[in-house]
Amino acid sequence: VRFVSSTWVFGKLMCHVSRFVQYCSVHVSVLTLAAIALDRHQVIMHPLKPRMSMVKGGICIIIIWVMASCFSLPHAVYQTLTIFYIG
């Protein structure tokens, strides 16, 4: 919609929310890939150790989302909506 009408029509709150969601999704993806890499490393280096339990997996997921939210929060807080009058 922004590219068709050349303006931001969703208001100031949605400006902050959209920036937060964009950055949060990137951070969640990167942190999830890092967690998968660490898990694969553990499985290859220590094949006889027991695998991660469901509780530890859930805790890892919660930690990933909390970290991603903390990393993305400054982008949402300091995002500004500037109005330009053309013509």
C-alpha distances in whole Angstrom, upper triangle without the diagonal:
4,6,5,6,8,8,8,8,9,13,16,16,13,13,17,16,13,16,19,17,16,20,22,21,22,25,26,26,28,31,31,32,34,36,36,38,40,41,42,44,46,47,48,50,51,51,54,52,51,47,44,45,42,42,42,39,37,38,37,33,33,34,31,29,31,31,27,26,29,27,24,25,25,22,20,23,23,19,19,16,17,17,18,19,19,22
4,6,6,5,5,5,7,9,12,14,15,12,11,15,15,12,14,17,17,16,19,21,20,21,24,26,26,27,30,31,31,34,35,36,38,40,41,42,44,46,47,48,50,51,52,54,52,51,47,45,45,43,43,42,39,38,38,36,33,33,34,31,29,30,30,26,25,27,26,22,23,23,20,18,21,20,17,16,13,14,14,14,16,16,19
4,6,5,7,9,11,13,15,17,19,16,15,18,18,15,16,20,19,17,20,23,22,22,25,27,26,28,31,31,32,34,36,37,38,40,42,42,44,46,47,48,50,52,52,55,53,52,48,46,46,44,44,44,41,39,40,38,35,35,36,33,30,32,32,28,27,29,28,24,25,25,22,21,24,23,19,18,16,16,16,15,17,16,19
4,6,8,10,11,14,16,19,21,18,17,21,21,18,19,23,22,20,23,26,25,25,29,30,29,31,34,34,35,37,39,39,41,43,44,45,47,49,50,51,53,54,55,57,56,54,51,48,49,46,47,46,43,42,42,41,37,38,38,35,33,35,35,31,30,33,31,27,28,28,25,24,27,26,22,21,18,18,17,17,17,16,19
4,5,8,9,12,14,17,19,17,16,20,20,18,19,23,22,21,24,26,26,27,30,31,31,33,35,36,37,39,41,41,43,45,46,47,49,51,52,53,55,57,57,59,58,56,52,50,50,48,48,47,44,43,44,42,39,39,39,37,34,35,35,32,31,33,31,28,28,28,25,23,26,25,21,19,16,16,14,14,14,14,16
4,7,9,12,14,16,18,16,15,18,19,17,18,21,21,20,23,25,25,25,28,30,30,31,34,35,36,38,40,40,42,44,45,46,48,50,51,52,54,55,56,59,57,56,52,49,50,48,48,47,44,42,43,41,38,38,38,35,33,34,34,30,29,31,29,26,26,26,22,22,24,22,19,17,14,13,12,11,12,11,14
4,6,9,10,12,15,13,12,15,17,15,16,19,20,19,21,24,24,25,27,29,30,31,33,34,35,37,39,40,41,43,45,46,48,50,51,52,53,55,56,58,56,55,51,49,49,46,46,45,43,41,41,40,37,36,37,34,32,32,32,29,28,29,28,24,24,24,20,19,21,20,16,14,11,11,9,9,11,11,14
4,6,7,9,11,9,8,12,13,11,13,16,17,16,19,21,21,22,25,26,27,29,31,32,33,35,36,38,39,41,42,44,45,47,48,50,51,53,53,56,54,52,48,46,46,43,43,42,40,38,38,37,34,33,33,31,28,29,29,26,24,26,25,21,21,21,18,16,18,17,14,12,9,10,9,11,13,14,18
4,6,9,11,9,9,13,14,13,15,18,18,18,21,22,23,24,27,28,29,31,32,33,35,37,38,39,41,43,44,45,47,49,50,51,53,54,55,57,55,53,49,46,46,44,43,43,40,38,39,38,34,34,34,32,29,30,30,27,25,27,27,23,22,23,20,18,19,19,16,14,11,12,11,13,15,16,19
4,7,8,6,7,10,10,10,13,15,15,16,18,20,20,22,24,25,26,28,30,31,33,34,35,37,39,40,41,43,45,46,47,49,50,51,52,54,52,50,46,43,43,40,40,40,37,35,35,34,31,30,31,29,26,27,27,24,22,24,24,20,20,20,18,15,17,18,14,13,11,13,13,16,17,19,22
4,6,6,6,9,10,11,13,15,16,17,19,20,21,23,25,26,28,29,31,32,34,35,36,38,40,41,42,44,46,47,48,50,51,52,53,55,53,51,47,44,44,41,40,40,38,36,36,35,32,31,31,30,26,26,27,24,22,24,23,20,19,19,17,14,15,15,13,11,8,11,11,14,16,19,22
4,6,5,7,9,10,11,13,15,16,17,19,21,22,23,25,27,28,29,30,33,34,35,37,38,39,41,43,44,45,47,49,50,51,52,54,51,50,46,43,43,40,39,39,37,34,34,33,31,29,29,28,25,24,25,22,20,21,21,17,16,16,14,11,11,12,9,8,6,10,11,14,17,20,23
4,5,5,6,9,10,11,12,14,16,16,18,21,21,22,25,26,27,28,31,32,32,34,36,37,38,40,42,43,44,46,48,48,49,51,48,47,43,40,40,37,36,36,34,31,31,30,28,26,26,25,22,21,22,20,17,18,19,16,14,15,13,10,10,12,10,10,9,13,15,18,21,23,27
4,5,5,6,8,10,10,12,14,15,16,18,20,20,22,24,25,26,28,30,31,32,34,36,37,39,40,41,43,45,46,47,48,50,47,45,42,39,38,36,35,35,32,30,30,29,26,25,26,24,21,21,22,19,17,19,19,15,14,15,13,10,12,13,11,11,10,14,15,18,21,23,26
4,6,5,6,9,10,11,13,14,16,17,19,20,22,23,25,26,28,29,30,32,34,35,36,38,40,41,43,44,45,47,48,50,47,46,42,39,39,37,36,35,33,31,31,30,27,26,26,24,21,21,22,19,17,18,17,14,13,13,11,8,10,11,7,8,7,11,12,15,18,21,24
4,6,5,6,9,10,11,12,14,16,17,18,20,22,22,24,26,27,28,30,32,33,34,36,38,39,40,42,43,44,45,47,45,43,40,37,37,34,33,33,31,29,28,27,24,23,23,21,18,18,18,16,13,15,14,11,9,10,8,5,7,8,6,8,9,12,15,18,21,24,27
4,5,5,6,9,10,10,12,14,15,16,18,20,21,22,24,26,26,28,30,31,32,34,36,37,38,40,41,42,43,45,43,41,37,34,34,32,31,30,28,26,26,25,22,20,21,19,16,16,17,14,12,14,14,10,10,12,10,7,9,11,10,12,12,16,18,21,24,26,30
4,5,5,6,9,10,11,13,14,15,17,19,20,21,23,25,26,27,29,30,32,33,35,36,38,39,41,42,43,45,42,41,37,34,35,32,32,31,28,26,27,25,22,22,22,20,17,18,18,15,13,15,15,11,11,13,10,8,11,13,10,12,12,15,17,20,23,25,28
4,6,5,6,8,10,11,12,14,16,17,18,20,22,23,24,26,28,29,30,32,33,35,37,38,39,41,42,44,41,40,37,34,34,32,31,30,28,26,26,24,22,21,21,19,16,17,16,13,12,13,12,8,9,10,7,6,9,10,7,10,11,14,17,20,23,25,28
4,6,5,6,9,10,10,12,14,15,16,18,20,21,22,24,26,27,28,30,31,32,34,36,37,38,39,41,39,37,34,31,31,29,28,27,25,23,23,21,19,18,18,15,13,13,13,10,8,10,9,6,6,8,6,5,9,10,9,12,14,17,20,23,26,28,32
4,6,5,6,9,10,10,12,14,15,16,18,20,21,22,24,25,27,28,30,31,33,34,36,37,38,40,37,36,32,29,29,27,27,26,23,22,22,20,17,17,17,15,12,13,14,10,9,12,11,8,10,12,10,9,12,14,12,15,16,20,22,25,28,29,33
4,6,6,7,9,10,11,13,15,16,17,19,20,22,23,25,26,28,29,31,32,34,35,37,37,40,38,36,33,30,31,29,28,27,25,23,23,21,19,19,19,16,14,15,15,11,11,13,12,9,11,12,10,10,13,14,12,15,16,19,22,24,27,28,32
4,5,5,6,9,10,11,12,14,16,17,18,20,21,23,24,26,27,29,30,32,33,34,35,38,36,35,31,28,29,28,27,26,23,22,22,19,17,17,16,13,12,13,12,8,9,11,8,6,9,10,8,9,12,13,12,15,17,20,23,25,29,30,34
4,5,5,6,9,10,10,12,14,15,16,18,20,21,22,24,26,27,28,30,31,32,33,36,33,32,28,25,26,24,24,22,20,19,18,16,14,14,13,10,8,10,9,5,6,9,8,5,8,11,10,10,13,15,14,18,19,23,26,28,31,33,37
4,6,5,6,9,10,10,12,14,15,16,18,20,21,23,24,26,27,29,30,31,32,34,32,31,27,25,25,23,23,22,19,18,19,16,13,14,14,11,9,12,12,8,9,12,11,9,12,14,13,13,17,18,17,20,21,25,27,29,32,34,37
4,6,5,6,9,10,11,12,14,16,17,19,20,21,23,25,26,27,29,30,31,34,32,31,27,25,26,25,25,23,20,20,20,17,15,16,15,12,11,13,12,8,11,13,10,9,13,14,12,14,17,18,17,20,22,25,27,29,33,34,37
4,5,5,6,8,10,11,12,14,15,16,18,20,21,23,24,26,27,28,29,32,30,29,25,23,24,23,22,20,18,18,17,14,13,13,12,9,9,10,8,5,8,10,7,8,11,13,12,14,17,18,17,21,23,26,29,31,35,36,40
4,6,5,6,9,10,10,12,14,15,16,18,20,21,22,24,26,27,27,30,27,26,23,20,21,19,19,17,15,14,14,12,9,11,10,6,6,9,8,6,9,11,10,10,13,16,15,16,19,20,20,24,25,29,31,34,37,38,42
4,6,5,6,9,10,11,12,14,15,17,18,20,21,23,24,26,26,29,27,26,22,20,22,20,21,19,16,16,17,13,11,13,13,9,10,13,12,9,12,14,13,13,16,18,17,18,21,23,22,25,27,30,33,34,38,39,42
4,5,5,6,9,10,11,12,14,15,17,19,20,21,22,24,25,28,26,25,22,20,22,21,22,19,17,17,17,14,13,15,13,9,11,13,11,9,13,14,12,13,16,18,17,19,22,22,22,26,28,30,33,35,39,40,43
4,5,5,6,9,10,10,12,14,15,17,18,20,21,22,23,26,24,23,20,17,19,18,18,16,14,14,14,10,10,11,10,6,9,11,9,8,11,13,11,13,16,18,18,19,22,23,23,27,29,32,35,37,41,42,46
4,5,5,6,9,10,11,12,14,15,17,18,20,21,22,24,22,21,17,15,17,16,16,14,11,12,13,9,8,11,10,7,9,12,11,10,13,15,14,15,18,21,20,22,24,26,26,29,31,34,37,39,43,44,47
4,5,5,6,9,10,11,12,14,15,16,18,20,20,23,22,21,18,16,19,18,19,17,14,15,16,12,12,15,14,10,13,16,14,13,16,18,16,17,21,23,22,24,26,27,27,31,33,35,38,40,43,44,48
4,5,5,6,9,10,10,12,14,15,16,18,19,22,20,20,17,15,18,18,19,16,14,16,15,11,12,14,13,10,13,15,13,13,16,17,15,17,21,22,22,24,26,27,28,31,34,36,39,41,45,46,49
4,5,5,6,9,10,11,12,14,15,16,17,20,17,17,14,12,14,15,15,12,10,12,12,8,9,12,11,9,12,14,13,13,16,17,17,19,21,23,24,25,27,29,29,33,35,38,41,43,47,48,52
4,5,5,6,9,10,11,12,14,15,16,18,17,16,13,12,14,15,16,13,11,13,14,11,11,15,14,12,15,17,16,16,19,21,20,21,24,26,26,28,30,32,32,35,37,40,43,45,48,49,53
4,5,5,6,9,10,11,12,14,15,18,17,17,14,14,17,18,19,16,14,17,17,13,14,17,16,14,17,19,17,17,21,22,20,22,26,27,27,29,31,32,33,36,38,41,44,46,49,50,54
4,5,5,6,9,10,10,12,13,16,14,15,12,11,15,16,17,14,12,16,15,12,14,16,15,13,17,18,17,18,21,21,20,23,26,27,28,30,32,33,33,37,40,42,45,47,51,52,56
4,5,5,6,9,10,10,11,14,12,12,9,8,12,13,15,12,10,14,14,11,13,16,15,14,17,19,18,19,22,23,23,25,27,29,30,31,34,35,35,39,41,44,47,49,53,54,57
4,5,5,6,8,10,10,13,13,13,10,11,15,16,18,15,14,17,18,15,16,20,18,17,20,23,21,22,25,26,25,27,30,32,32,33,36,37,37,41,43,46,49,50,54,55,58
4,5,5,6,8,10,13,12,14,12,13,16,18,20,17,16,19,19,16,18,21,19,18,22,23,22,22,26,26,25,28,31,32,32,34,36,38,38,42,44,47,50,51,55,56,59
4,6,5,6,8,10,9,10,9,10,14,16,17,14,14,18,17,15,17,20,19,18,22,23,22,23,27,27,26,29,31,33,34,35,37,39,40,43,46,48,52,53,57,58,62
4,6,5,5,8,8,9,8,10,13,16,18,15,15,18,19,16,19,22,21,20,24,25,24,25,29,29,29,31,34,36,36,38,40,41,42,45,47,50,53,55,59,60,63
4,6,6,9,10,12,11,14,17,20,22,19,18,22,22,19,22,25,24,23,26,28,26,27,31,31,30,33,36,37,37,39,41,43,43,47,49,52,55,56,60,60,64
4,6,9,9,12,12,14,18,21,22,19,19,23,23,20,23,25,24,23,27,28,27,28,31,32,31,33,36,37,38,40,42,43,44,47,50,52,56,57,61,62,65
4,6,6,9,10,12,16,19,20,17,18,22,21,19,22,25,24,24,27,28,27,29,32,32,32,34,37,39,39,41,43,44,45,49,51,54,57,59,63,64,67
4,6,8,9,12,15,18,20,18,18,22,22,20,23,26,25,25,28,30,29,30,33,34,34,36,38,40,41,42,45,46,47,50,53,55,58,60,64,65,68
4,6,9,12,15,18,20,18,19,22,23,22,24,27,26,26,30,31,31,32,35,36,36,38,40,42,43,44,46,48,49,53,55,58,61,63,66,67,71
4,6,9,12,15,17,15,16,19,19,18,21,24,23,24,27,28,28,29,32,33,33,35,37,40,40,42,44,45,46,50,52,55,59,61,64,65,69
4,7,9,12,14,12,13,17,17,17,19,22,21,22,25,26,26,28,31,31,32,34,36,39,40,41,42,44,45,49,51,54,57,60,63,64,68
4,6,10,12,10,10,14,15,14,16,19,19,19,22,24,24,25,28,29,29,31,33,36,36,37,39,41,42,46,48,51,54,56,60,61,64
4,7,8,6,7,10,11,10,13,15,15,16,19,20,20,22,24,25,26,28,30,33,33,34,36,38,39,43,45,48,51,53,57,58,62
4,5,5,6,9,10,11,12,14,15,17,19,20,21,23,25,26,27,29,30,33,34,34,36,39,40,43,45,49,51,54,57,59,62
4,6,5,6,9,10,11,12,14,15,17,18,20,21,23,24,26,27,29,32,32,32,34,37,38,41,43,46,49,52,55,56,60
4,5,5,6,9,10,11,12,14,16,17,18,20,21,23,24,26,27,30,31,31,33,36,36,40,42,45,48,51,54,56,60
4,5,5,6,9,10,10,12,14,15,16,18,20,21,22,24,26,28,30,30,32,34,35,39,41,44,47,50,53,55,59
4,5,5,6,9,10,11,13,14,15,17,18,20,21,23,24,27,28,28,30,33,33,37,39,42,45,48,51,53,56
4,5,5,6,9,10,11,12,14,15,17,18,20,21,23,26,27,26,28,31,32,35,37,41,43,46,49,51,55
4,5,5,6,9,10,10,12,14,15,16,18,20,21,24,25,25,27,30,31,34,36,40,43,46,49,51,54
4,5,5,6,9,10,10,12,14,15,16,18,20,23,24,24,26,28,29,33,35,38,41,44,47,49,53
4,5,5,6,9,10,11,12,14,15,16,18,21,22,22,24,27,27,31,33,36,39,42,45,46,50
4,5,5,6,9,10,11,12,14,15,16,20,21,21,22,25,26,29,31,35,38,41,44,46,50
4,5,5,6,8,10,10,12,14,15,18,19,20,21,24,25,29,31,34,38,40,44,46,49
4,6,5,6,9,10,11,12,14,17,18,18,20,23,23,27,29,32,35,38,41,43,47
4,5,5,6,9,10,10,12,15,16,16,18,20,21,24,27,30,33,36,39,41,45
4,5,5,6,9,10,11,14,15,15,16,19,20,24,26,30,33,36,39,41,45
4,5,5,6,9,10,12,14,15,16,18,19,23,26,29,32,35,39,40,44
4,5,5,6,9,11,12,12,15,17,17,21,23,26,30,32,36,37,41
4,5,5,6,9,10,10,12,15,15,19,21,25,28,31,34,36,40
4,5,5,8,10,10,11,14,15,19,22,25,28,31,35,37,40
4,6,7,8,10,11,13,14,18,21,24,27,30,33,35,39
4,6,6,7,9,11,11,15,17,21,24,26,30,32,36
4,5,5,6,9,10,14,16,20,23,26,29,32,35
4,5,5,6,8,12,15,18,21,24,28,30,34
4,6,6,6,10,13,15,19,21,25,27,31
4,6,5,9,11,15,18,21,24,27,30
4,6,8,11,15,18,21,24,27,31
4,6,10,12,16,19,22,25,28
4,7,10,13,16,20,22,25
4,6,10,13,16,19,22
4,7,10,13,16,19
4,6,10,13,16
4,7,10,13
4,6,10
4,6
4
